[in-house]
Amino acid sequence: MELKVAITDIVADPDLARAVQLRLDEAHICQEHGAYTSAVMMLGSLLEGVLVHAAEVRPASVALSRPLRATGLQDLVQHAHVNGWIDQDAKMASELLRTYRNLVHPLAEKRAKHSADFDTADLCWSTVNAVLNDLAASKSQ
């Protein structure tokens, strides 16, 4: 999945757009140097930040069930999906990214008996690109 948009197409706030772009750049650096868990963390952070921003600035036909600052990535993904900002495939893949992002906790990684590798990070890249593409496409509707 290729990213077809610029971050500024999705995030209007210039300071937040810079922070999101920095996460993208850092995730690339991490993946290029074999720091796959770190790449996944950057991508999960980026995804959460972009979805919080969307929830703050976009009109929603279905409201969040709790205050935004008490809303986690899983609920943000669901919120974006029910409001038509992201497609079903992006929603499902985002749930997988959230699972991998949670492996930041060493005990979770130990229990899962899985560490992030190139393929893991690659899946997460595809997910983030799909969500960003969907957010840009739905913004113009």
C-alpha positions as CSV (number, residue, x, y, z in Angstrom):
1,M,0.0,0.0,0.0
2,E,1.4,3.3,-1.1
3,L,0.9,6.6,0.7
4,K,-0.9,8.7,-1.9
5,V,-1.2,11.9,0.1
6,A,0.8,14.4,2.1
7,I,0.3,14.7,5.8
8,T,-0.8,18.3,5.3
9,D,-3.7,16.9,3.3
10,I,-5.0,15.2,6.5
11,V,-3.7,17.4,9.3
12,A,-4.5,21.1,9.0
13,D,-2.6,22.1,12.2
14,P,1.0,22.9,11.0
15,D,2.6,21.9,14.3
16,L,0.8,18.6,14.5
17,A,1.5,18.0,10.8
18,R,5.2,18.4,11.5
19,A,5.1,16.0,14.5
20,V,3.2,13.4,12.4
21,Q,5.7,13.8,9.5
22,L,8.6,13.4,12.0
23,R,7.0,10.1,13.2
24,L,6.8,8.9,9.6
25,D,10.4,9.8,9.0
26,E,11.6,8.2,12.2
27,A,9.6,5.0,11.4
28,H,11.4,4.9,8.1
29,I,14.8,5.3,9.8
30,C,13.9,2.6,12.4
31,Q,12.9,0.1,9.7
32,E,15.9,0.8,7.5
33,H,18.2,0.0,10.5
34,G,16.4,-3.1,11.7
35,A,14.7,-1.4,14.7
36,Y,11.3,-3.0,13.8
37,T,9.7,-2.7,17.2
38,S,10.6,1.0,17.3
39,A,9.1,1.4,13.8
40,V,5.9,-0.1,14.9
41,M,5.8,2.2,18.0
42,M,6.3,5.2,15.8
43,L,3.5,4.1,13.4
44,G,1.1,3.3,16.2
45,S,1.8,6.7,17.8
46,L,1.3,8.4,14.4
47,L,-2.0,6.6,13.8
48,E,-3.4,7.5,17.2
49,G,-2.4,11.2,16.8
50,V,-4.0,11.5,13.4
51,L,-7.2,9.8,14.6
52,V,-7.4,12.1,17.6
53,H,-7.0,15.1,15.3
54,A,-9.7,13.8,13.0
55,A,-12.0,13.3,16.0
56,E,-11.3,16.9,17.2
57,V,-11.9,18.6,13.9
58,R,-14.3,16.6,11.8
59,P,-18.1,16.5,12.1
60,A,-19.2,13.1,13.4
61,S,-22.6,11.6,12.8
62,V,-21.8,9.2,15.7
63,A,-20.2,10.7,18.8
64,L,-17.5,9.1,20.9
65,S,-18.8,7.3,23.9
66,R,-16.3,8.9,26.2
67,P,-14.2,12.0,26.4
68,L,-11.5,12.2,23.8
69,R,-8.6,12.2,26.3
70,A,-9.9,9.0,27.7
71,T,-10.2,7.3,24.3
72,G,-7.7,4.7,23.2
73,L,-6.6,3.6,19.8
74,Q,-9.2,0.9,19.5
75,D,-12.1,3.3,20.1
76,L,-10.5,5.9,17.8
77,V,-10.3,3.4,15.0
78,Q,-14.0,2.3,15.6
79,H,-15.0,6.0,15.7
80,A,-13.3,6.7,12.4
81,H,-14.9,3.7,10.8
82,V,-18.5,4.3,11.9
83,N,-18.2,7.9,10.8
84,G,-17.1,6.8,7.3
85,W,-13.6,8.3,7.6
86,I,-11.8,4.9,7.1
87,D,-12.9,1.8,5.2
88,Q,-13.4,-1.7,6.8
89,D,-10.0,-3.0,5.6
90,A,-8.2,-0.1,7.3
91,K,-10.2,-0.6,10.4
92,M,-9.3,-4.3,10.6
93,A,-5.7,-3.7,9.8
94,S,-5.5,-1.0,12.4
95,E,-6.6,-3.4,15.1
96,L,-3.7,-5.6,14.1
97,L,-1.3,-2.6,14.3
98,R,-2.7,-1.8,17.8
99,T,-1.9,-5.4,18.8
100,Y,1.7,-5.1,17.6
101,R,2.1,-1.6,19.1
102,N,1.1,-3.1,22.5
103,L,4.1,-5.4,22.2
104,V,6.1,-2.3,23.4
105,H,5.6,-3.9,26.8
106,P,8.3,-6.6,27.1
107,L,6.0,-8.8,29.1
108,A,3.3,-8.6,26.4
109,E,6.0,-9.5,23.8
110,K,7.1,-12.4,26.0
111,R,3.5,-13.7,26.4
112,A,2.9,-13.3,22.6
113,K,6.1,-15.2,21.9
114,H,6.6,-12.9,19.0
115,S,8.9,-9.9,18.3
116,A,8.4,-7.4,15.5
117,D,10.4,-8.2,12.4
118,F,10.6,-6.7,8.9
119,D,7.3,-8.2,7.9
120,T,5.5,-7.0,11.0
121,A,6.7,-3.4,10.3
122,D,5.8,-3.7,6.7
123,L,2.2,-4.7,7.6
124,C,2.0,-1.7,9.9
125,W,3.3,0.6,7.1
126,S,0.5,-0.7,4.8
127,T,-2.0,-0.1,7.6
128,V,-0.9,3.5,8.3
129,N,-0.8,4.3,4.6
130,A,-4.3,2.9,4.1
131,V,-5.7,4.9,7.0
132,L,-4.0,8.1,5.8
133,N,-5.3,7.6,2.3
134,D,-8.8,6.9,3.6
135,L,-8.7,10.0,5.8
136,A,-7.7,12.2,2.9
137,A,-10.3,10.7,0.6
138,S,-13.1,11.1,3.2
139,K,-12.1,14.7,4.0
140,S,-13.1,15.8,0.6
141,Q,-16.5,14.1,0.6
